[in-house]
Amino acid sequence: MKTIWLTSLCDEKEPVKGLMTRMKAYGIEIQGHFWQNDLKKMAWLNPLDELLNKNIGVWIISGSEKQLKEPDLRYGLSMLALSLQAQRGFGFPIVILQTTGELLAAKDLPTPLQNADILSATNSGLGPKLVAKVHMPPKKIESAYHINIHANEQIGQWIEIRPVNDIWPGVIFGVIGAKISFQAVGPQGKLPDKSILNYPMQGLKINLGDKTYIAWATQNSVDSRTSYFVKVDEFPESILFGPYSEDSEADLFIMQLK
């Protein structure tokens, strides 16, 4: 039976119970948790295994306008979303259930959440909409890249990137609001035990408008079976990545995480 996973950004139990009762009338079960906003301990990882359960058909994030604008909270949700999407696809259904304030626009959310449906918790048609969402096949969203997160308190926070149907002659990766401490290349899916880098570079500056990304790069070739791994310390507000090029103009991907 398809189930909804609920992430409540508020620790009040009554609204959660109300939603569970509301959806039970439609024969839909809700499981979930209360969000722990602790980036240093990577508490965002806690519900990942449950979200990867094939019976979970929709992920609901319930919170106020103020909570949904909180940078640290947005970063944790972005990391969880990327980890989920890496295994269940970019089209896995996510619903932002806003409890108070003016509804946010999708463009105002971090990049990993911009395909989410944003609904008011007081919407009179909420029940039928969620029922339809649970039973609707996930959208197939094509992407030129694969991105995944490997993280725990022992190894730190690593981001894995590779092209989906292409070959990149190298990779460049930049951050704003954080530091890069290591880079590696190896077989996709797990951190490599060892890595030999071709012409590695550090401390590159990429200016985009009034923002400057500090980037590392390597000229190792990566493809659908070989990934680039980068260790990022702290919590970047934005990342930039793509195929390495010596040209002044290159096609790069930008992802807002806060």
C-alpha positions in Angstrom: 0.0 0.0 0.0 1.3 3.4 -1.0 2.1 5.6 2.0 3.0 9.3 2.6 6.1 10.3 4.5 5.6 13.5 6.5 8.5 15.7 7.7 7.1 18.2 10.2 9.4 21.2 10.6 7.3 22.1 13.7 7.4 19.9 16.8 3.7 20.4 17.6 1.9 17.1 17.5 -1.7 18.3 17.0 -1.4 19.5 13.3 0.3 16.2 12.5 -2.4 14.2 14.1 -5.0 16.2 12.3 -3.4 15.5 8.9 -3.1 11.8 9.7 -6.8 11.7 10.6 -7.8 13.6 7.5 -5.9 11.3 5.2 -7.0 8.1 7.0 -10.5 8.9 5.8 -9.2 8.4 2.2 -7.5 5.2 3.1 -4.0 6.7 3.0 -1.5 6.0 5.8 0.9 8.7 6.9 4.3 7.9 8.5 6.9 10.5 9.4 9.1 12.3 11.9 9.8 15.7 13.4 12.7 17.5 11.8 16.0 17.8 13.7 17.8 20.9 12.6 21.4 19.9 13.4 23.7 20.2 10.4 26.9 19.3 12.2 25.5 15.9 13.2 24.0 15.5 9.8 20.6 14.9 11.4 19.0 15.3 7.9 20.1 11.8 7.2 17.8 10.3 9.8 14.7 9.6 7.6 16.5 8.7 4.4 16.1 4.9 4.7 12.4 5.3 5.3 12.0 7.6 2.3 13.8 5.1 0.1 11.1 2.4 1.0 9.2 1.7 -2.2 5.9 1.9 -0.4 6.5 5.6 0.2 4.7 7.4 -2.7 5.0 11.1 -1.6 7.2 13.1 0.7 5.4 16.0 2.4 7.4 18.8 4.1 5.1 20.7 6.5 6.2 24.0 7.9 5.5 27.7 8.2 6.7 30.4 5.8 9.3 31.5 8.3 10.6 27.9 8.7 10.8 27.4 5.0 13.0 30.4 4.7 15.5 29.4 7.4 18.9 28.8 5.7 20.2 25.9 7.8 16.8 24.2 7.6 16.7 24.6 3.8 20.2 23.2 3.5 19.3 20.1 5.4 16.2 19.6 3.3 18.3 20.1 0.1 20.8 17.4 1.2 18.0 14.9 2.0 16.2 15.7 -1.3 19.4 15.1 -3.3 20.0 11.8 -1.5 16.5 10.7 -2.2 16.4 11.9 -5.8 19.7 10.1 -6.5 18.0 6.8 -6.0 14.3 7.5 -6.8 14.7 10.1 -9.5 14.4 13.9 -9.8 10.6 13.4 -10.4 9.9 11.7 -7.0 6.8 13.6 -5.7 7.5 16.2 -3.0 4.8 18.4 -1.5 5.5 21.5 0.5 2.6 21.9 2.9 2.8 25.5 4.1 1.0 26.1 7.4 1.2 29.9 7.7 2.1 32.9 5.6 2.0 33.7 1.9 2.7 30.7 -0.2 6.2 30.6 -1.5 6.9 30.4 -5.2 8.9 27.4 -6.5 11.7 29.7 -7.7 12.1 30.9 -4.1 13.0 27.3 -2.9 16.4 25.7 -3.0 17.1 24.0 -6.4 16.5 20.4 -5.2 13.0 21.4 -4.0 11.9 23.5 -7.0 9.8 20.6 -8.6 7.7 20.3 -5.4 4.0 21.2 -5.3 3.4 24.0 -2.8 0.0 23.8 -1.1 -1.6 25.5 1.8 -2.4 23.3 4.8 -5.8 24.9 4.9 -6.6 24.1 1.3 -10.1 22.6 1.3 -9.2 20.2 -1.5 -6.0 19.0 0.1 -7.1 15.4 0.8 -8.1 14.6 -2.8 -5.0 16.3 -4.1 -2.7 14.2 -1.9 -4.6 11.0 -2.8 -4.1 11.7 -6.5 -0.4 12.5 -5.9 0.2 9.2 -4.1 -1.3 7.1 -6.9 0.1 9.1 -9.8 3.2 7.7 -11.5 6.3 9.9 -10.7 7.3 12.3 -13.4 10.3 11.3 -15.5 12.7 14.3 -15.4 15.7 13.9 -17.5 19.0 15.4 -16.3 22.4 15.9 -17.9 24.1 15.0 -14.6 23.8 12.6 -11.7 24.4 14.0 -8.2 24.4 12.1 -4.9 25.5 12.8 -1.3 27.7 10.5 0.8 27.8 11.7 4.4 28.1 10.7 8.0 30.0 12.1 11.0 33.0 9.9 10.4 33.7 10.6 6.7 32.2 14.1 6.6 30.1 15.4 3.7 31.0 14.3 0.1 29.2 15.2 -3.1 29.3 12.7 -6.1 28.8 14.0 -9.6 29.0 12.4 -13.0 27.3 12.9 -16.5 24.4 10.7 -17.4 24.9 10.2 -21.1 28.1 12.1 -21.9 31.8 12.1 -21.2 33.4 15.0 -19.4 37.1 15.6 -20.1 37.4 16.7 -16.5 35.3 18.3 -13.7 35.2 21.7 -12.0 33.3 22.2 -8.8 32.9 25.4 -6.8 31.2 26.6 -3.6 30.0 29.8 -2.0 29.9 29.9 1.8 32.0 26.7 2.4 35.4 25.1 1.8 36.5 22.3 -0.4 39.0 20.0 1.3 39.5 17.0 -1.0 38.7 15.7 -4.4 38.8 12.3 -6.0 37.7 10.3 -9.1 36.7 6.6 -9.1 33.9 4.1 -9.9 30.4 5.5 -9.4 28.4 4.8 -6.3 31.0 4.7 -3.5 33.9 6.7 -2.3 37.1 5.5 -3.9 39.8 3.8 -1.8 42.5 5.6 -3.8 42.5 8.1 -6.6 45.2 9.5 -9.0 44.3 13.0 -10.3 45.3 14.5 -13.6 46.4 18.1 -13.3 44.4 18.9 -10.1 43.7 22.5 -9.4 42.6 24.4 -6.3 41.5 27.9 -5.4 40.1 28.8 -8.8 37.7 31.8 -8.8 34.6 31.9 -10.9 32.7 35.1 -11.0 29.0 35.1 -11.8 27.4 38.5 -11.4 28.1 39.7 -7.9 28.9 36.2 -6.6 32.3 34.4 -6.6 32.6 30.6 -6.4 35.9 29.1 -5.1 36.5 26.0 -7.2 38.7 22.9 -7.5 39.1 21.0 -10.7 40.8 17.9 -12.2 41.2 16.8 -15.8 40.3 13.1 -15.2 37.7 11.9 -17.6 34.3 11.0 -16.0 31.3 9.2 -17.6 28.2 7.3 -16.6 30.3 4.7 -14.7 33.0 7.0 -13.3 32.3 9.8 -10.8 33.9 12.9 -9.4 33.8 13.1 -5.6 34.4 16.2 -3.6 34.6 16.7 0.2 32.9 20.0 1.3 33.4 21.4 4.7 30.6 23.5 6.2 27.4 24.2 4.4 27.5 26.0 1.1 24.6 28.3 0.1 25.3 27.4 -3.6 27.4 25.0 -5.6 28.6 25.1 -9.2 29.8 22.2 -11.3 30.3 20.8 -14.8 32.8 19.6 -17.3 36.2 21.2 -17.0 37.1 23.6 -19.8 40.0 26.0 -20.4 37.7 28.3 -22.3 36.5 31.4 -20.5 32.9 30.4 -21.3 31.8 26.9 -20.3 28.4 25.2 -19.7 28.2 24.8 -15.9 25.3 23.8 -13.6 24.4 26.0 -10.6 22.5 24.7 -7.6 21.2 26.8 -4.7 21.1 24.9 -1.5 19.8 27.5 1.0 
